[in-house]
Amino acid sequence: MKRNLQVLISSLEKDPYSLASQMNLECDAVIVNQGKRDGCFEYETDRSLHIKVLESSERGVGRSRNHALDLADSKIILFSDDDIVYSKGYADKVLKAFQAETDADIIMFNFNVSKDRMTYHTEKTKRVHKWSVGRYPSYAAAARLESIRGAGVRFSTLFGGGAKYSNGEDSLFFMDCLRAGLVIKAVPVSLGKEEPRESTWFHGYNEKFFRDRGVLFNFLYGKLAVIWALRFVLAKKRSYGGSIAPKAAFRLMREGIKAGKNLAQTGKK
């Protein structure tokens, strides 16, 4: 059966039977739960929602999201994490947004998050371009499944929680969507909130953070990566200043950019 909307949830060592109520789901879902077991099953909630579950002993949020994409069978998909709690009526808001924005392949929505986690807030409908796409997390995005599959875009398994390099799998995914010609828009519509929790990847502004960010910038910005690295170092100086000197941070990012170029030459991403 072709469904109108599914939430694609990446979770880590959670009970897949309780997530539907914890997240206030109003539509069907695909849950990829990374833990200690492997298996696949489906169930119906007491509200007649159809839930597909893939339990996997693999690690990596990019790998998790790719599995969810493979299992999805709805017209519209909404990426999510297990710390998202949706507001009442969110499903109708998503579907109405795609009815209104007929040219959009992906739409970014607002979520209430802690001040230190806020990277964007949309106040009027706008087109998202390559210079701003890095602000949006995966859980902000809903997409036409046919568009994503037609473009052949996948999440990187090198970046994000559980992967070799720190976060960035979402930025790379959306950048690849733009490169494939997909239209991304942001709308002033809020769908819910992110529950505070300890980060699975951020452990302070240490050497690994800046090297990893350099690797990411190479894949995002190519020949302009060094310029964007300098901009990042200067813009974030107030945040990391007590941990590392700006000159050292820039050097580490340039080391990461060089490593990213070597990775790109091997075809890895």
Residue, then its C-alpha position, 0 to 999 in steps of 0.5 A: m500500500k502506498r502511504n502518504l507520510q512516514v517518519l524515518i527514525s534513526s535510534l540507538e539502543k531504544d525500545p522500538y515498541s515505545l518510540a511511537s508514543q514517546m515521539n507522539l507519532e501521528c503517521d506510519a514510521v520506519i525505525v532503524n534501531q542500532g543495538k546488539r541484535d539484528g532482525c526485522f519486523e513490523y507491528e501496528t500501534d494501538r492507533s493503527l499506525h504501521i511501524k517497520v523496524l530494522e534492528s542492526s548491530e552496525r554503527g553509524v547514523g549515515r548507515s542507519r538513514n540509508h537503511a531507512l530510505d531502503l525500507a520506506d514506501s511512502k510518498i513523503i518521508l520525514f527524517s527523524d531521531d529518537d530524541i524528537v517529540y512531535s507536536k499535535g498536527y505535525a503530519d498534516k502540516v508536512l503534507k500541506a507544505f508539500q501541497a503548497e510548495t509544489d516545486a520543492d523536493i525537500i522542505m526544512f521545518n522549524f523545531n524548538v531546540s536548546k539555544d546552544r543547539m540552534t543553527y537556524h530558524t525560518e521566519k519566511t518561506k525561502r529557497v535553500h542554497k549551497w551556502s546555507v544548507g549546512r545549517y540544517p539537521s536531518y530531522a528538520a527535513a521532509a522529502r518526496l521519496e521519489s525525488i530522493r531515489g531518482a537522484g540516487v543520493r545516499f548518506s555518507t557513512l564516513f561522517g556522523g555519530g558512530a562513524k570515523y569522522s564527526n558530524g556532517e552526514d546531513s550537510l553532505f546529503f543535502m549538498d548532494c541533493l542540491r548538486a543533483g538538481l533537487v529543490i530545497k525550501a525552508v518554511p516557517v512551520s514548527l513540527g515539535k521539539e528536540e529533547p536535550r541529551e548528551s551528544t553522541w559525537f561532540h566531545g569539546y573543541n579538541e584536535k579531532f573536532f577541527r581535523d574532522r571539520g576540515v575533512l568535511f569542508n573538503f567534501l562540502y566546498g572543494k577548492l573553497a574549503v580553505i577559505w571556509a575553514l578560515r571563516f569558520v575559525l574566526a566566526k567560532k573563536r568565542s566558542y572555542g577560544g579557551s580550548i585552542a588558539p585560532k592559529a592552531a585550529f586553522r592548522l588542524m582544519r587545513e590538515g583535515i582538508k588535505a586528508g579529505k582530498n586524499l579520501a576523495q581521490t580514493g572515491k570514498k565518501 
